[in-house]
């Protein structure tokens, strides 16, 4: 059950874009994550990473997704009220550019489709989540299908 001030399925609009604040990738946090969960050389070893096709250290995919969760909680708060989000059930994810320490990342969520559920009380939302670096390049894109509670 969803309680409190929320943005409901009925409040969402196709084409609407929500934008997050900018988050700077912290080198120590990036390396700590990689050492614990994804210790490939190009994530944890500066010298080896320099010799890789990436030309330097890059963030783990898991860390990049975690950053998208942090910023996504902001984008999914229409007018300061979080979506009455019930969960996601389909992702189409692309890592488009490497994320590096010091990158300034911003996230947008764009609502692509809204379909009321036949079960009532909720709707199916398809939206595109994109994370952008300071150069205006998309580093991560995810097409997400999820459920959002409706008022009825």
N, C-alpha and C positions, 0 to 999 in steps of 0.2 A: 504494500500500500504506500502511495506517495502522499506526503503531508507537507504543509508549509507553502510559502509563496513559490509557485513554479510557473514556467512557461509550458503550456500544454500543446499537444499535437495541433489543436485548433488554432493556436497562436502562430504557428510556423507558416512561412510563405515561400513558395518555390522561387528560386533566384536570389533569396536573401543571403547575404554574406556577413558573417560575424568574424571579427579580427581580434587576435590576442595582443597582449603587450609584447615587447621584445625581451628575449631571454638570452644572455651571453653564456656560451658553453664554457664551463669551468674545467680547466685541464685536470686538476687533481681528482675531481669527481668522475670525470670521463675515464681516467686511468684506473681509478679504484674499481669502477664497475667492470671494466675489461679484465682486470687482474682476477676478479672474483668469478666472473661468469662467461667470459669470451676471450681467453688469453692468446689469440693469434698474434704473431709477431707485429703485424701492422697496427694492432691496437695497443700494444704494451711496450714495445722495444723501439726506441727512437732511431737507433742506428739501422736496425733491420727494416723498419718502416721506410726510411729514406731510400733504401735499395729496392723497395717494392714498387709495383706499377703505380701506387698512390703517391709516391714521392715524399711521404711523411706520415706521421701518426693520424689515424682517423678514428672516429667514434664507432663503437660497436653498433650493429643494427638494433640490438635490444635496448641500448642506452638511448639511441635516437628515438625509438618508439616511446620510451619512458618520458622523454622530453615532450613528445607530442601529447601524452596524457596530461602532463602538467599544464600545458598551454590550452589543451582541449577543454579542460574544466572551465576555463575563462570564456572560450568562444561559445560554449553551450550554456551560457547564462544571458539569455535575451533580456535586455532591460534590467540586468542585475538579478534576474530570477532564473535559476537553473532549469534546464529542460526536465520534464517529468520522465526521464530516460529509464526505460525498463531493461535495456541491454541491447548489444549488437549481436548479429548472427551471421553476417557475411562480410568479409574483408577482401579487397583486391589491392594489394600493397606493392609499391614500387620505390626502391631506393634509387633516386635519380642522380644525386651528386653526393660525394663524401662530406660528412660533417667533421669539422676540426675544432680543436680548442680555440677559443676566442671568437668563433662565429657568433653573430648576432641573429638569432632565429625568431621569426614571427610566424604565427599559424593562422590560417583562415579555414572556416567551414562554410561551404556553399551548399544550400539545400537544392537538390536536383529533382526529387520526386516526393510526393506525399500521397499515400494510398490508405484510406480508412480500412481498418481490419474488419472482416466479416464477423469476427467474434465480439466486436463492440468494446468500448472502453479504452481503445488504443488505436494507433495508426502506425503504418510502416513508413519510415523515413529513409530515403536514400540521399546521402550527402557526400561531398568530396572534401576531404581534409588535405590541405597542402601546407607544408612547412617550407618557409623561404629563408634564405640566408641574406646577409647584408648586401650582396651583389644583385639581389632580385632573382636569384636562381631557385627553382624548386628543388629541395633536397630530398623530400619525402612526399609521396602522395598516396592516399588511401581512399578508395571508394568504399563506403560503409553503408550497410543496410541494418537498421535497428528498429526497435519498437519504442514509441513514446506514448505515454498515457494521454487519453483525451478526457475532456470534462464529462462526457456522457457515458 
